[in-house]
């Protein structure tokens, strides 16, 4: 650095500091995930060399303001006696940002075991909940104080370099030459570099460690919605092809229109037709199957759920479609596979869709989305309000109805008391009801009323899971005494799992969620081991209550004689189809396709399969491309809704 005798010595200081912090974060995640990483010499070399390249690209973007300042700043001002203070303060602020980012990345990795992605983008949008979550989870004043102290010490170390650099002369020609070269590299990076191409290994941990977190958050912001035809493998006439696939399952469509998938759904429980069976569907935040004793957990976290599973219909091979709450809501409410990018819940033009809400509303049901938090978060209230539901969220809780709450919402006990009141109200009006209830207690900061259980509040996920189960136990004891319970299905499941990271692109184990259907007066206990998806939940519910209807649902009732076992799992980019033979087909951006073997009997261990399976790939593309096509072209509207398209 001493060989550089011009003002760009300042730029080099900032640049090297950025690389230093990036290396530190990579080493941190390398050590944190050491057990899961492919540790061959070649892989380790690639992690750090590819990582250094993306750190360089990111630093180039990050330092654009500084490069412009160094270009236009006259010598007289640069040599001004207070300019060294100005640049030192800039360095102090810069170091503070990088240290804060290092801490934030670590906390994000601890939660999701990946670099920043679209979830981090959403967190930037909903700052109130996120900042509140941080305040309740960590000692924020202490954290900010430590960051400030470390940033100050580091900046003082570099002060002498700043002081000497501002005294150096740099003619206009040199400044223009540097800026021109800098601009060329920036243009090349923008045109040809995309972190979607980072695939140094079949091990996802290796790929994630190689990335740069700051680059990833901007990448996620730009790619929150993906053009299916541009980024994925496609086929001609995907909906027509999908109808051919489904026709093999003895499914008859109502229309000959190649883009219309409307069909009549029969029922296997005609005896329930006319009973106006009520439904309370509880989706528990982040309730992975692996928390339950029935799935091998030895920590006795869910005694009530484990006991309830023996008294109702228990599904042991149900898979969530995604890794976010809005993905679960989308799948359950619309019975549609996930589309690339953001969930439909958060996308424009998501009104009057083919939802379970409209089907039941047409049958005279009172539908309510009941949420313990503020439903503006993730656009949930808007989505449900415009798809056949009334809204009950935290704003509808009176002060005397809240015994405990954190930033995400009221505790589960308070939520369930509200559900019982709403059910009593509907019952008094002689109205059948469908409630979609969403909890928040099993979410960081993992706080809940004490002394509910024997694990202190706020100490971690296990406590939150045990409290969640405790609240379910209380609900069951109270609901038994309700007259309307004799004619009600209580369904308990999850929105998604607690984490989705794994060594492979999509780890099937991380998408496994429980589902229990409890109704002692209407159903007999049984265990169902069929591989099925969240998109099958709406057709299954409607089948159980004994109604027949027309719909565009992609899913099927698990009780149907024609049910074909398969599951849809994905994140915001990779889209997977798992069949009953343990074959997992995954399509990803840049038109990639992968095939994996999933050992269902060995806790969903996943290994790479090098043998092509064109039939499964064709099915995979047909389902996902059709879902994207129908939604994008407004063809997934409810027949009784507005803007029904005839395209």
C-alpha positions as CSV (number, residue, x, y, z in Angstrom):
1,X,0.0,0.0,0.0
2,X,3.0,2.3,0.6
3,X,3.8,2.2,-3.1
4,X,0.5,4.0,-3.9
5,X,1.3,7.7,-3.7
6,X,-2.0,9.3,-4.5
7,X,-5.4,9.8,-3.0
8,X,-6.6,6.3,-4.0
9,X,-4.7,5.0,-1.0
10,X,-7.9,5.9,0.9
11,X,-9.9,3.7,-1.5
12,X,-7.4,0.8,-1.0
13,X,-7.8,1.1,2.8
14,X,-11.6,0.8,2.5
15,X,-11.4,-2.0,-0.1
16,X,-9.0,-4.1,2.0
17,X,-11.1,-3.6,5.2
18,X,-14.2,-4.9,3.2
19,X,-12.3,-8.0,2.1
20,X,-11.1,-8.6,5.6
21,X,-14.6,-8.6,7.1
22,X,-15.8,-10.7,4.2
23,X,-13.1,-13.3,4.9
24,X,-13.9,-13.2,8.6
25,X,-17.6,-13.9,7.9
26,X,-16.7,-16.8,5.6
27,X,-14.3,-18.3,8.2
28,X,-17.1,-18.0,10.8
29,X,-19.7,-19.8,8.7
30,X,-17.1,-22.4,7.6
31,X,-16.3,-23.2,11.2
32,X,-20.0,-23.0,12.3
33,X,-21.1,-25.5,9.6
34,X,-17.9,-27.5,9.6
35,X,-19.7,-30.8,10.2
36,X,-21.9,-30.3,7.1
37,X,-19.3,-29.0,4.7
38,X,-17.5,-31.0,2.1
39,X,-14.0,-30.7,3.4
40,X,-11.9,-31.9,0.4
41,X,-8.9,-29.7,-0.5
42,X,-10.4,-28.8,-3.8
43,X,-13.7,-27.7,-2.2
44,X,-12.0,-25.7,0.5
45,X,-9.9,-24.0,-2.2
46,X,-13.0,-23.2,-4.3
47,X,-14.9,-21.8,-1.3
48,X,-12.3,-19.2,-0.5
49,X,-11.2,-18.4,-4.1
50,X,-14.7,-18.0,-5.5
51,X,-15.6,-16.2,-2.2
52,X,-12.8,-13.8,-2.7
53,X,-13.9,-13.0,-6.2
54,X,-17.5,-12.2,-5.1
55,X,-16.1,-10.2,-2.2
56,X,-14.2,-8.1,-4.7
57,X,-17.3,-7.7,-6.9
58,X,-19.4,-6.6,-3.9
59,X,-16.7,-4.2,-2.6
60,X,-16.6,-2.6,-6.0
61,X,-20.4,-1.9,-5.8
62,X,-20.2,-0.9,-2.2
63,X,-17.5,1.7,-2.7
64,X,-19.0,3.5,-5.7
65,X,-19.8,6.6,-3.6
66,X,-16.2,6.8,-2.3
67,X,-14.8,6.4,-5.8
68,X,-17.0,9.3,-7.1
69,X,-16.0,11.5,-4.2
70,X,-12.3,10.8,-4.9
71,X,-12.8,11.6,-8.5
72,X,-14.5,15.0,-8.1
73,X,-12.9,16.3,-4.9
74,X,-10.5,19.2,-5.7
75,X,-6.9,19.0,-4.3
76,X,-7.5,22.2,-2.2
77,X,-10.4,20.6,-0.3
78,X,-8.7,17.2,0.0
79,X,-5.6,19.0,1.6
80,X,-7.8,21.0,3.9
81,X,-6.7,20.4,7.5
82,X,-10.1,18.9,8.6
83,X,-10.4,16.5,5.6
84,X,-8.6,13.8,7.5
85,X,-11.3,14.1,10.2
86,X,-14.0,13.8,7.6
87,X,-12.5,10.7,6.0
88,X,-11.8,9.1,9.4
89,X,-15.5,9.6,10.4
90,X,-16.4,8.0,7.1
91,X,-14.2,5.1,7.9
92,X,-15.7,4.9,11.4
93,X,-19.2,4.8,10.0
94,X,-18.1,2.3,7.4
95,X,-16.5,0.0,9.9
96,X,-19.6,0.2,12.1
97,X,-21.8,-0.9,9.1
98,X,-19.5,-3.8,8.3
99,X,-19.3,-5.0,12.0
100,X,-23.1,-4.7,12.3
101,X,-23.5,-6.6,9.1
102,X,-21.1,-9.3,10.4
103,X,-23.3,-9.7,13.5
104,X,-26.5,-9.6,11.5
105,X,-25.2,-12.2,9.1
106,X,-24.2,-14.5,11.9
107,X,-27.7,-14.2,13.5
108,X,-29.3,-14.8,10.1
109,X,-27.1,-17.9,9.5
110,X,-27.9,-19.2,13.0
111,X,-31.6,-19.0,12.2
112,X,-31.6,-20.2,8.6
113,X,-28.1,-21.6,7.9
114,X,-27.8,-19.6,4.6
115,X,-26.6,-16.2,3.5
116,X,-29.0,-13.4,3.2
117,X,-31.9,-14.2,0.9
118,X,-35.4,-12.9,0.1
119,X,-36.3,-13.3,3.8
120,X,-33.8,-10.7,4.7
121,X,-35.4,-8.4,2.1
122,X,-38.7,-8.9,3.7
123,X,-37.2,-8.1,7.1
124,X,-36.0,-4.7,5.7
125,X,-39.6,-4.0,4.7
126,X,-41.2,-4.9,8.1
127,X,-38.8,-3.0,10.3
128,X,-41.1,-2.7,13.3
129,X,-41.5,-6.5,13.8
130,X,-37.8,-7.2,13.0
131,X,-36.4,-4.5,15.3
132,X,-38.8,-5.5,18.0
133,X,-37.7,-9.1,17.6
134,X,-34.1,-8.1,17.9
135,X,-34.8,-6.0,21.0
136,X,-36.6,-8.9,22.7
137,X,-34.1,-11.5,21.6
138,X,-30.8,-9.8,22.4
139,X,-29.3,-7.1,24.6
140,X,-29.3,-4.4,21.9
141,X,-27.7,-1.6,23.9
142,X,-24.8,-3.8,24.8
143,X,-24.5,-5.1,21.2
144,X,-24.5,-1.6,19.7
145,X,-22.0,-0.4,22.4
146,X,-19.6,-3.3,21.5
147,X,-19.9,-2.6,17.8
148,X,-19.2,1.1,18.4
149,X,-16.1,0.3,20.5
150,X,-14.7,-2.2,18.0
151,X,-15.4,0.1,15.1
152,X,-13.6,3.0,16.9
153,X,-10.5,0.9,17.8
154,X,-10.3,-0.4,14.2
155,X,-10.7,3.1,12.7
156,X,-8.0,4.6,15.1
157,X,-5.6,1.9,13.8
158,X,-6.1,3.2,10.3
159,X,-6.0,6.9,11.2
160,X,-2.4,7.3,10.3
161,X,-3.0,5.9,6.8
162,X,-5.9,8.3,6.3
163,X,-3.8,11.3,7.6
164,X,-1.0,10.6,5.2
165,X,-3.3,9.8,2.2
166,X,-5.1,13.2,2.2
167,X,-1.8,15.0,1.8
168,X,-1.0,13.2,-1.4
169,X,-1.4,14.9,-4.8
170,X,-3.4,13.2,-7.6
171,X,-3.7,14.9,-11.0
172,X,-6.9,14.9,-12.9
173,X,-5.5,12.5,-15.5
174,X,-4.8,9.8,-12.9
175,X,-8.2,10.3,-11.4
176,X,-10.0,9.9,-14.7
177,X,-7.8,6.8,-15.6
178,X,-8.8,5.1,-12.3
179,X,-12.4,6.0,-12.7
180,X,-12.5,4.7,-16.3
181,X,-10.9,1.3,-15.3
182,X,-13.3,1.2,-12.3
183,X,-16.3,1.8,-14.6
184,X,-15.2,-0.9,-17.0
185,X,-15.0,-3.5,-14.2
186,X,-18.4,-2.4,-12.8
187,X,-20.1,-2.8,-16.2
188,X,-18.5,-6.2,-16.7
189,X,-19.7,-7.3,-13.2
190,X,-23.2,-6.0,-13.8
191,X,-23.5,-7.7,-17.2
192,X,-21.8,-11.0,-16.5
193,X,-21.7,-11.8,-12.8
194,X,-24.7,-13.3,-11.0
195,X,-24.4,-15.2,-7.7
196,X,-27.0,-17.7,-9.1
197,X,-24.1,-19.2,-10.9
198,X,-22.3,-20.1,-7.6
199,X,-22.5,-23.9,-7.6
200,X,-19.1,-25.2,-6.7
201,X,-20.6,-28.3,-5.1
202,X,-23.7,-30.4,-4.7
203,X,-23.3,-29.5,-1.0
204,X,-25.5,-26.4,-0.4
205,X,-23.4,-25.4,2.7
206,X,-20.3,-25.1,0.5
207,X,-22.1,-22.9,-2.0
208,X,-23.6,-20.7,0.7
209,X,-20.3,-20.2,2.5
210,X,-18.7,-19.1,-0.8
211,X,-21.2,-16.3,-1.2
212,X,-21.0,-12.8,0.0
213,X,-23.9,-11.7,2.3
214,X,-24.1,-8.1,1.2
215,X,-24.1,-9.1,-2.5
216,X,-26.9,-11.7,-1.7
217,X,-29.3,-9.2,-0.1
218,X,-29.2,-7.0,-3.2
219,X,-29.4,-10.0,-5.5
220,X,-32.5,-11.2,-3.6
221,X,-34.0,-7.8,-3.9
222,X,-33.6,-7.9,-7.6
223,X,-34.8,-11.5,-8.0
224,X,-37.8,-11.5,-5.6
225,X,-40.0,-12.3,-8.6
226,X,-38.6,-14.6,-11.3
227,X,-39.7,-14.9,-14.9
228,X,-40.3,-18.7,-15.3
229,X,-39.8,-18.8,-19.0
230,X,-36.6,-16.9,-18.8
231,X,-34.9,-18.7,-15.9
232,X,-36.3,-22.3,-15.9
233,X,-36.6,-25.3,-18.2
234,X,-39.9,-25.0,-20.0
235,X,-42.2,-27.1,-22.2
236,X,-44.8,-26.1,-24.8
237,X,-48.4,-25.9,-23.6
238,X,-47.7,-26.8,-20.0
239,X,-51.3,-26.7,-18.8
240,X,-52.4,-29.0,-21.6
241,X,-49.5,-31.3,-20.6
242,X,-50.6,-31.1,-17.0
243,X,-54.1,-32.1,-17.9
244,X,-52.8,-35.1,-19.8
245,X,-50.8,-36.2,-16.7
246,X,-53.8,-35.8,-14.4
247,X,-56.1,-37.5,-16.8
248,X,-54.1,-40.7,-16.4
249,X,-55.3,-40.5,-12.7
250,X,-58.9,-40.8,-14.0
251,X,-59.5,-37.1,-13.5
252,X,-62.1,-35.6,-15.9
253,X,-62.0,-31.8,-16.6
254,X,-65.1,-29.6,-17.0
255,X,-63.7,-27.8,-20.0
256,X,-62.0,-28.7,-23.3
257,X,-60.1,-25.4,-23.1
258,X,-56.5,-26.4,-22.9
259,X,-55.8,-23.7,-20.3
260,X,-58.8,-24.4,-18.1
261,X,-58.2,-26.9,-15.3
262,X,-61.6,-26.6,-13.6
263,X,-63.0,-30.0,-12.6
264,X,-65.6,-31.5,-10.3
265,X,-64.4,-32.8,-7.0
266,X,-66.3,-35.8,-5.6
267,X,-66.5,-36.7,-1.9
268,X,-65.7,-39.9,-0.1
269,X,-67.8,-38.9,2.9
270,X,-71.3,-38.2,1.5
271,X,-72.7,-38.9,5.0
272,X,-71.3,-35.6,6.2
273,X,-73.0,-33.6,3.4
274,X,-75.7,-31.3,4.9
275,X,-74.2,-31.5,8.4
276,X,-72.5,-28.1,7.9
277,X,-69.4,-29.4,9.6
278,X,-67.2,-26.7,11.2
279,X,-63.5,-26.5,10.6
280,X,-60.8,-25.0,12.8
281,X,-57.4,-25.2,11.1
282,X,-54.5,-24.3,13.2
283,X,-51.2,-23.7,11.5
284,X,-48.4,-23.6,14.0
285,X,-45.4,-21.4,13.3
286,X,-42.3,-23.4,12.3
287,X,-43.6,-26.7,13.7
288,X,-41.2,-29.2,12.2
289,X,-42.2,-32.9,12.4
290,X,-38.9,-33.7,14.0
291,X,-40.0,-31.9,17.2
292,X,-42.6,-34.7,17.9
293,X,-41.9,-37.9,19.8
294,X,-43.8,-39.7,17.0
295,X,-41.0,-38.7,14.6
296,X,-38.1,-39.7,16.8
297,X,-37.6,-36.7,19.1
298,X,-36.5,-37.9,22.6
299,X,-36.9,-34.5,24.4
300,X,-40.6,-35.0,25.3
301,X,-41.5,-31.6,23.9
302,X,-45.0,-32.5,22.5
303,X,-46.8,-34.9,24.8
304,X,-50.2,-33.4,24.0
305,X,-49.7,-33.5,20.2
306,X,-48.3,-37.0,20.4
307,X,-51.3,-38.1,22.4
308,X,-53.7,-36.3,20.1
309,X,-52.2,-38.0,17.1
310,X,-53.5,-41.4,18.4
311,X,-57.0,-40.0,18.7
312,X,-57.4,-38.6,15.2
313,X,-56.2,-38.9,11.6
314,X,-52.4,-38.6,11.7
315,X,-50.5,-37.9,8.5
316,X,-46.8,-38.9,8.8
317,X,-45.5,-38.0,5.4
318,X,-46.9,-34.5,4.8
319,X,-44.5,-31.9,3.3
320,X,-44.6,-28.1,3.4
321,X,-44.3,-26.4,0.1
322,X,-41.9,-23.8,1.2
323,X,-39.8,-22.2,4.0
324,X,-42.0,-19.2,4.9
325,X,-45.4,-18.7,6.5
326,X,-46.8,-17.1,3.4
327,X,-45.8,-20.2,1.4
328,X,-47.8,-22.4,3.7
329,X,-50.8,-20.0,3.5
330,X,-50.6,-20.0,-0.3
331,X,-50.6,-23.8,-0.5
332,X,-53.3,-24.4,2.0
333,X,-55.7,-21.7,0.8
334,X,-55.2,-21.9,-2.9
335,X,-54.1,-25.5,-3.4
336,X,-51.4,-24.5,-5.8
337,X,-47.6,-25.4,-6.0
338,X,-45.2,-22.5,-5.2
339,X,-44.4,-20.1,-8.0
340,X,-40.8,-18.7,-8.3
341,X,-39.9,-15.6,-6.3
342,X,-42.3,-14.2,-3.8
343,X,-45.4,-16.0,-2.6
344,X,-48.7,-15.2,-4.2
345,X,-49.8,-13.9,-0.8
346,X,-47.4,-11.0,-1.4
347,X,-47.8,-10.5,-5.2
348,X,-50.0,-8.0,-7.0
349,X,-53.3,-9.2,-8.6
350,X,-53.8,-11.8,-5.9
351,X,-57.5,-11.0,-5.4
352,X,-60.5,-13.3,-6.1
353,X,-58.4,-16.4,-6.6
354,X,-59.4,-20.0,-6.6
355,X,-59.5,-20.4,-2.8
356,X,-61.0,-22.7,-0.3
357,X,-62.5,-19.5,1.2
358,X,-64.8,-18.9,-1.8
359,X,-65.8,-22.6,-2.1
360,X,-67.0,-22.6,1.5
361,X,-68.5,-19.1,1.4
362,X,-70.7,-20.3,-1.5
363,X,-71.8,-23.1,0.8
364,X,-72.9,-20.6,3.5
365,X,-69.8,-20.7,5.7
366,X,-68.4,-17.9,7.8
367,X,-64.7,-17.8,7.0
368,X,-62.2,-16.1,9.3
369,X,-58.4,-15.7,9.2
370,X,-57.5,-15.4,12.9
371,X,-53.9,-14.3,13.5
372,X,-52.1,-13.5,16.8
373,X,-50.1,-10.7,15.2
374,X,-50.7,-7.8,13.0
375,X,-52.0,-9.1,9.7
376,X,-50.5,-6.3,7.6
377,X,-47.2,-8.2,8.0
378,X,-46.5,-10.0,4.7
379,X,-49.7,-8.7,3.2
380,X,-51.7,-11.4,5.0
381,X,-54.8,-9.4,5.8
382,X,-55.2,-8.1,2.2
383,X,-54.8,-11.6,0.7
384,X,-57.3,-13.2,3.0
385,X,-59.8,-10.3,2.9
386,X,-59.8,-10.5,-0.9
387,X,-60.1,-14.3,-1.1
388,X,-63.2,-15.1,0.9
389,X,-62.3,-14.4,4.5
390,X,-63.0,-11.9,7.3
391,X,-60.0,-10.8,9.4
392,X,-59.4,-11.2,13.1
393,X,-55.9,-10.1,14.1
394,X,-54.1,-8.5,17.0
395,X,-55.9,-5.2,16.5
396,X,-59.2,-7.0,17.4
397,X,-57.9,-8.2,20.8
398,X,-59.1,-6.1,23.7
399,X,-56.7,-5.3,26.5
400,X,-58.3,-7.7,28.8
401,X,-57.9,-10.5,26.2
402,X,-54.1,-10.2,26.2
403,X,-52.3,-11.8,29.1
404,X,-48.9,-12.0,27.3
405,X,-47.5,-10.8,24.0
406,X,-44.2,-10.2,22.3
407,X,-43.4,-8.3,19.1
408,X,-44.9,-11.0,16.8
409,X,-48.2,-11.4,18.6
410,X,-50.3,-12.5,21.5
411,X,-49.4,-15.9,23.1
412,X,-51.1,-19.1,21.9
413,X,-53.3,-19.3,25.0
414,X,-54.8,-15.9,24.3
415,X,-55.2,-16.7,20.6
416,X,-57.1,-19.9,21.3
417,X,-59.4,-18.1,23.8
418,X,-60.2,-15.7,21.0
419,X,-60.8,-18.6,18.6
420,X,-63.3,-20.1,21.0
421,X,-65.2,-16.8,21.3
422,X,-65.4,-16.4,17.6
423,X,-66.6,-20.0,17.3
424,X,-69.3,-19.4,19.9
425,X,-70.4,-16.3,18.0
426,X,-70.7,-18.1,14.7
427,X,-72.5,-21.0,16.4
428,X,-75.0,-18.6,18.0
429,X,-75.8,-17.3,14.6
430,X,-76.4,-20.9,13.3
431,X,-73.6,-20.4,10.8
432,X,-71.1,-23.1,9.9
433,X,-67.5,-21.7,10.2
434,X,-64.1,-22.2,8.8
435,X,-61.3,-20.6,10.8
436,X,-57.7,-20.5,9.6
437,X,-55.7,-19.8,12.7
438,X,-52.1,-18.7,12.6
439,X,-49.9,-18.8,15.8
440,X,-46.6,-17.0,16.5
441,X,-45.3,-18.3,19.9
442,X,-43.0,-20.7,18.2
443,X,-40.9,-17.8,16.7
444,X,-37.9,-16.0,18.0
445,X,-37.6,-14.5,20.6
446,X,-39.3,-17.7,21.9
447,X,-41.0,-15.9,24.8
448,X,-44.3,-17.0,26.5
449,X,-46.1,-16.6,29.8
450,X,-44.4,-18.2,32.8
451,X,-44.6,-20.6,34.6
452,X,-46.5,-22.5,31.9
453,X,-43.8,-25.1,31.4
454,X,-40.5,-26.2,32.9
455,X,-38.3,-24.4,30.4
456,X,-37.7,-20.7,31.1
457,X,-39.2,-18.2,28.6
458,X,-36.9,-16.8,26.0
459,X,-34.2,-19.5,26.3
460,X,-34.6,-21.1,22.9
461,X,-36.7,-23.1,20.4
462,X,-37.3,-26.1,22.6
463,X,-39.1,-24.0,25.2
464,X,-41.3,-22.4,22.5
465,X,-42.2,-25.8,21.1
466,X,-43.1,-27.2,24.5
467,X,-45.2,-24.1,25.3
468,X,-46.9,-24.4,21.9
469,X,-47.8,-28.0,22.8
470,X,-48.9,-26.9,26.3
471,X,-51.3,-24.4,24.8
472,X,-52.7,-27.0,22.4
473,X,-53.4,-29.2,25.4
474,X,-55.3,-26.4,27.1
475,X,-57.3,-25.8,24.0
476,X,-58.3,-29.5,23.7
477,X,-59.5,-29.6,27.3
478,X,-61.6,-26.5,26.8
479,X,-63.0,-27.4,23.3
480,X,-64.4,-30.7,24.5
481,X,-67.1,-28.9,26.5
482,X,-68.3,-26.9,23.5
483,X,-71.6,-28.0,22.0
484,X,-70.4,-27.1,18.5
485,X,-67.4,-29.5,18.9
486,X,-69.6,-32.4,18.2
487,X,-69.8,-31.2,14.6
488,X,-66.3,-29.8,14.2
489,X,-63.0,-30.8,12.7
490,X,-60.0,-29.6,14.6
491,X,-57.0,-29.7,12.2
492,X,-53.4,-29.0,13.5
493,X,-50.5,-28.6,11.2
494,X,-47.7,-26.2,10.5
495,X,-46.9,-23.4,8.1
496,X,-43.4,-24.6,7.5
497,X,-40.4,-26.2,9.3
498,X,-38.1,-24.5,11.8
499,X,-35.3,-24.5,9.3
500,X,-34.7,-25.6,5.7
501,X,-31.0,-25.8,5.3
502,X,-29.3,-29.0,4.3
503,X,-26.4,-30.4,2.3
504,X,-28.5,-30.7,-0.9
505,X,-30.3,-28.0,-2.9
506,X,-33.6,-29.0,-1.2
507,X,-33.5,-31.3,1.8
508,X,-36.7,-33.2,2.0
509,X,-36.3,-33.9,5.7
510,X,-36.5,-30.1,6.3
511,X,-39.9,-29.9,4.8
512,X,-41.6,-32.6,6.8
513,X,-44.5,-31.3,9.0
514,X,-47.1,-33.1,11.1
515,X,-50.9,-33.0,10.5
516,X,-53.5,-34.2,12.9
517,X,-57.3,-34.2,12.2
518,X,-59.2,-34.5,15.5
519,X,-63.0,-34.9,15.7
520,X,-64.1,-37.7,18.0
521,X,-67.7,-37.5,16.9
522,X,-67.0,-37.5,13.1
523,X,-63.9,-39.5,12.3
524,X,-62.1,-42.7,13.5
525,X,-58.4,-42.6,14.4
526,X,-56.0,-43.8,11.8
527,X,-52.4,-43.3,10.7
528,X,-51.9,-42.3,7.0
529,X,-48.4,-42.7,5.6
530,X,-49.0,-41.5,2.1
531,X,-46.6,-38.9,0.8
532,X,-48.6,-35.8,0.3
533,X,-48.4,-32.0,0.1
534,X,-49.8,-28.9,1.8
535,X,-51.7,-28.3,-1.5
536,X,-53.7,-31.4,-0.7
537,X,-55.1,-30.0,2.5
538,X,-57.9,-27.9,1.0
539,X,-59.3,-30.8,-1.1
540,X,-59.0,-33.1,1.9
541,X,-60.9,-30.8,4.2
542,X,-63.7,-30.3,1.7
543,X,-63.8,-34.1,1.1
544,X,-64.2,-34.7,4.8
545,X,-67.1,-32.4,5.3
546,X,-68.9,-34.2,2.5
547,X,-69.4,-31.6,-0.2
548,X,-68.9,-31.7,-4.0
549,X,-67.7,-28.7,-5.8
550,X,-66.0,-27.4,-8.9
551,X,-62.5,-26.0,-8.6
552,X,-59.1,-25.4,-10.2
553,X,-57.2,-26.9,-7.3
554,X,-53.9,-28.7,-8.1
555,X,-54.2,-30.8,-5.0
556,X,-56.2,-33.9,-4.3
557,X,-58.0,-35.4,-1.3
558,X,-55.7,-37.9,0.5
559,X,-58.8,-40.1,0.8
560,X,-59.4,-40.2,-3.0
561,X,-59.0,-43.6,-4.6
562,X,-57.1,-41.8,-7.4
563,X,-54.6,-40.1,-5.1
564,X,-51.1,-40.3,-6.4
565,X,-48.4,-39.9,-3.7
566,X,-46.1,-36.9,-4.4
567,X,-45.0,-33.7,-2.7
568,X,-44.0,-30.2,-3.8
569,X,-41.1,-28.6,-1.9
570,X,-39.2,-25.5,-2.8
571,X,-37.6,-22.2,-1.8
572,X,-37.9,-19.0,-3.7
573,X,-35.8,-20.3,-6.5
574,X,-35.5,-24.1,-6.5
575,X,-38.7,-26.1,-7.1
576,X,-38.9,-29.8,-6.3
577,X,-41.2,-32.7,-7.0
578,X,-40.8,-35.8,-4.8
579,X,-42.5,-39.0,-5.8
580,X,-43.4,-42.1,-3.8
581,X,-40.3,-43.9,-5.1
582,X,-38.1,-41.5,-3.3
583,X,-37.0,-39.6,-6.5
584,X,-36.7,-35.9,-6.1
585,X,-36.6,-33.8,-9.2
586,X,-35.5,-30.2,-8.8
587,X,-35.6,-27.4,-11.4
588,X,-33.7,-24.1,-10.7
589,X,-32.8,-20.8,-12.4
590,X,-30.3,-20.8,-15.3
591,X,-32.4,-23.8,-16.6
592,X,-30.8,-26.3,-14.3
593,X,-32.2,-29.7,-13.4
594,X,-31.1,-32.1,-10.7
595,X,-32.3,-35.5,-9.5
596,X,-31.9,-36.9,-6.0
597,X,-32.7,-40.2,-4.2
598,X,-34.6,-39.6,-1.0
599,X,-34.5,-42.5,1.6
600,X,-38.0,-42.1,3.2
601,X,-37.2,-44.8,5.7
602,X,-34.0,-43.2,6.9
603,X,-35.3,-39.8,8.0
604,X,-35.2,-38.5,4.4
605,X,-31.5,-38.7,3.7
606,X,-30.9,-37.3,0.3
607,X,-28.2,-38.2,-2.2
608,X,-27.4,-37.2,-5.8
609,X,-28.8,-39.4,-8.6
610,X,-26.9,-39.3,-11.9
611,X,-29.5,-41.3,-13.9
612,X,-31.9,-39.1,-15.9
613,X,-35.6,-39.4,-15.3
614,X,-37.3,-37.6,-18.2
615,X,-40.8,-38.6,-17.1
616,X,-40.4,-37.1,-13.6
617,X,-38.7,-34.0,-15.0
618,X,-41.6,-33.5,-17.4
619,X,-44.1,-33.8,-14.5
620,X,-42.1,-31.3,-12.4
621,X,-42.0,-28.7,-15.2
622,X,-45.7,-29.3,-16.0
623,X,-46.9,-28.6,-12.5
624,X,-44.7,-25.6,-11.7
625,X,-44.8,-24.0,-15.1
626,X,-48.6,-24.4,-15.2
627,X,-49.0,-22.8,-11.7
628,X,-46.9,-19.8,-12.8
629,X,-48.7,-19.5,-16.2
630,X,-52.2,-19.7,-14.7
631,X,-51.5,-17.1,-12.0
632,X,-49.6,-14.8,-14.2
633,X,-52.3,-14.8,-16.9
634,X,-55.1,-14.4,-14.3
635,X,-56.5,-17.9,-15.1
636,X,-56.5,-19.0,-11.5
637,X,-59.4,-16.9,-10.6
638,X,-62.5,-18.3,-8.8
639,X,-65.4,-18.9,-11.2
640,X,-67.6,-16.8,-9.0
641,X,-65.0,-14.1,-8.5
642,X,-64.3,-11.1,-10.6
643,X,-62.0,-10.7,-13.6
644,X,-62.4,-14.3,-14.7
645,X,-60.2,-14.6,-17.8
646,X,-61.0,-16.5,-20.9
647,X,-57.4,-16.5,-22.3
